[in-house]
Amino acid sequence: MFFPDEVERILYTEEQIKARVKEMGELLTKEYAGKNPLFLCVLRGASVFFCDLIRNVECPLEIDFIRAKSYVGTNSSGNVEVEGDLSKISGRDVVIVEDIADTARTLSKLKELLLEQNPKSLKTAVFLDKPSRRVIKDFKADYTGFEIEDFFVVGYGLDCDDKYRNLPYIGVMKT
């Protein structure tokens, strides 16, 4: 298994991740039974989690992708850039799928933009939640994989300057 020098330790193993994503899929299956939700993947970081999650949701669903960026290196820029067609969600049950919620700027901005399109419902599913870094204090994801401390993490789609997305585990970067 690839273990880069910049990674200090493994926080969550591949097995732990698979088990938790399966549990999340079961919860979403129950909530959206008999519906046709739109799962919206926030590129690029959420792509790995998104693929695994939707394979664990056992009901009809549709998918789409948007791009949101707020990080430069290991720091949040404070600005959220969003690219993608948000007009397809009017009257739909929508689930935003994101890799991590820390400051919550990105997800709060996405929710604000999506709510302007009048979805039937709008929920968030995040793989990792880092509440200690919250800038948007009232943000809470509807579905969370794992809550973590204030570590900079990589793997399972999360990156550091576009590296390490391919790690099958969540690793803590050395400081």
C-alpha positions as CSV (number, residue, x, y, z in Angstrom):
1,M,0.0,0.0,0.0
2,F,1.3,3.5,-0.9
3,F,2.2,5.5,2.1
4,P,3.7,8.9,1.2
5,D,6.4,10.4,3.5
6,E,4.1,13.5,4.0
7,V,1.5,11.3,5.7
8,E,2.0,10.9,9.5
9,R,-0.6,8.2,10.1
10,I,-3.8,6.6,9.0
11,L,-7.0,8.0,10.6
12,Y,-9.5,5.8,8.9
13,T,-8.8,2.5,7.1
14,E,-10.3,1.4,3.9
15,E,-12.4,-1.1,5.8
16,Q,-13.7,1.5,8.2
17,I,-14.6,3.8,5.3
18,K,-16.5,1.0,3.4
19,A,-18.5,0.1,6.5
20,R,-19.5,3.7,7.2
21,V,-20.4,4.5,3.6
22,K,-22.6,1.4,3.5
23,E,-24.4,2.6,6.6
24,M,-24.9,6.1,5.1
25,G,-26.3,4.4,1.9
26,E,-28.8,2.5,4.0
27,L,-30.0,5.7,5.7
28,L,-30.4,7.5,2.4
29,T,-32.2,4.4,0.9
30,K,-34.8,4.7,3.7
31,E,-35.2,8.4,3.3
32,Y,-35.6,8.4,-0.5
33,A,-37.6,5.2,-1.0
34,G,-40.2,5.8,-3.6
35,K,-38.6,9.0,-4.7
36,N,-36.2,9.9,-7.5
37,P,-33.6,12.1,-5.8
38,L,-30.8,14.0,-7.6
39,F,-27.4,13.4,-6.0
40,L,-25.1,16.3,-6.8
41,C,-21.4,15.6,-6.5
42,V,-19.1,18.5,-5.6
43,L,-16.0,17.9,-7.7
44,R,-13.3,17.0,-7.4
45,G,-12.8,16.0,-3.8
46,A,-16.1,14.2,-3.3
47,S,-15.9,12.1,-6.4
48,V,-14.6,8.9,-4.7
49,F,-17.0,9.1,-1.8
50,F,-19.8,10.0,-4.2
51,C,-19.3,6.9,-6.4
52,D,-19.2,4.6,-3.4
53,L,-22.1,6.3,-1.7
54,I,-24.5,6.1,-4.7
55,R,-23.7,2.4,-5.2
56,N,-25.0,1.9,-1.6
57,V,-28.2,3.7,-2.2
58,E,-30.8,1.2,-3.2
59,C,-33.5,3.3,-4.9
60,P,-33.7,5.0,-8.3
61,L,-31.7,8.2,-8.4
62,E,-30.1,10.6,-10.8
63,I,-26.7,12.2,-10.6
64,D,-25.1,15.5,-11.6
65,F,-21.8,17.3,-10.9
66,I,-20.7,20.8,-9.9
67,R,-17.4,22.2,-9.1
68,A,-16.7,24.3,-6.0
69,K,-13.3,25.5,-5.0
70,S,-12.2,27.4,-1.9
71,Y,-8.8,25.9,-1.0
72,V,-5.3,26.9,-2.1
73,G,-2.8,24.4,-0.7
74,T,-3.8,23.7,2.9
75,N,-5.6,26.9,3.5
76,S,-9.2,28.1,2.7
77,S,-9.1,31.2,0.6
78,G,-12.4,32.4,2.0
79,N,-13.9,32.7,-1.5
80,V,-16.1,30.0,-3.0
81,E,-16.1,29.6,-6.8
82,V,-18.9,27.5,-8.2
83,E,-19.2,26.1,-11.7
84,G,-22.0,24.0,-13.1
85,D,-25.7,24.1,-14.2
86,L,-27.8,24.5,-11.1
87,S,-31.1,25.0,-13.0
88,K,-32.0,21.3,-13.1
89,I,-33.1,21.1,-9.5
90,S,-36.4,22.9,-9.4
91,G,-39.0,20.7,-7.7
92,R,-36.4,17.9,-7.1
93,D,-35.3,16.2,-3.9
94,V,-31.5,17.1,-4.0
95,V,-28.6,15.6,-2.0
96,I,-25.4,17.6,-2.1
97,V,-22.5,15.2,-1.7
98,E,-19.3,16.8,-0.4
99,D,-16.0,15.4,0.9
100,I,-15.5,17.6,3.9
101,A,-17.2,20.3,5.9
102,D,-14.8,22.4,7.9
103,T,-15.3,26.2,7.6
104,A,-18.7,25.3,5.9
105,R,-18.3,28.3,3.5
106,T,-18.5,26.0,0.4
107,L,-21.5,24.1,1.5
108,S,-23.3,27.2,2.8
109,K,-22.7,29.0,-0.5
110,L,-23.9,25.9,-2.4
111,K,-27.0,25.6,-0.3
112,E,-27.8,29.3,-0.8
113,L,-27.4,29.0,-4.6
114,L,-29.4,25.8,-4.8
115,L,-32.3,27.1,-2.7
116,E,-32.7,29.9,-5.1
117,Q,-33.6,27.2,-7.7
118,N,-36.6,26.0,-5.6
119,P,-35.8,22.3,-4.9
120,K,-38.5,20.2,-3.3
121,S,-35.9,19.3,-0.6
122,L,-32.2,19.9,-0.1
123,K,-30.0,17.7,2.1
124,T,-26.2,17.5,2.5
125,A,-24.1,14.3,2.9
126,V,-20.5,14.9,3.9
127,F,-17.8,12.3,4.3
128,L,-15.9,14.2,6.9
129,D,-17.0,16.9,9.3
130,K,-14.5,19.1,11.1
131,P,-16.7,21.3,13.3
132,S,-13.7,22.9,15.2
133,R,-12.9,25.0,12.1
134,R,-16.5,26.1,11.5
135,V,-16.8,29.7,10.3
136,I,-20.5,29.3,9.5
137,K,-21.5,28.3,13.0
138,D,-25.0,27.2,12.3
139,F,-24.1,24.7,9.5
140,K,-24.8,21.0,10.2
141,A,-24.7,18.3,7.6
142,D,-27.8,16.0,7.3
143,Y,-25.6,13.0,6.9
144,T,-22.0,12.6,8.1
145,G,-19.5,9.8,7.6
146,F,-17.0,10.7,10.3
147,E,-16.4,13.7,12.6
148,I,-12.7,14.6,12.9
149,E,-10.5,16.9,14.9
150,D,-8.6,19.7,13.2
151,F,-6.2,17.6,11.1
152,F,-5.3,18.2,7.5
153,V,-6.3,14.9,5.9
154,V,-5.8,13.4,2.5
155,G,-6.9,10.3,0.7
156,Y,-10.3,8.9,-0.5
157,G,-10.6,11.9,-2.8
158,L,-9.2,14.5,-0.5
159,D,-6.0,16.2,-1.6
160,C,-3.2,18.4,-0.9
161,D,-2.4,20.5,-4.0
162,D,-4.1,17.8,-6.1
163,K,-2.0,15.0,-4.7
164,Y,-3.0,11.9,-2.7
165,R,-6.6,11.6,-3.8
166,N,-5.9,8.0,-4.8
167,L,-5.1,6.8,-1.2
168,P,-7.7,4.2,-0.2
169,Y,-7.6,5.5,3.4
170,I,-7.8,8.8,5.2
171,G,-4.3,9.9,6.2
172,V,-3.2,12.8,8.5
173,M,-0.6,15.0,6.9
174,K,2.5,15.8,8.9
175,T,2.6,19.3,10.2
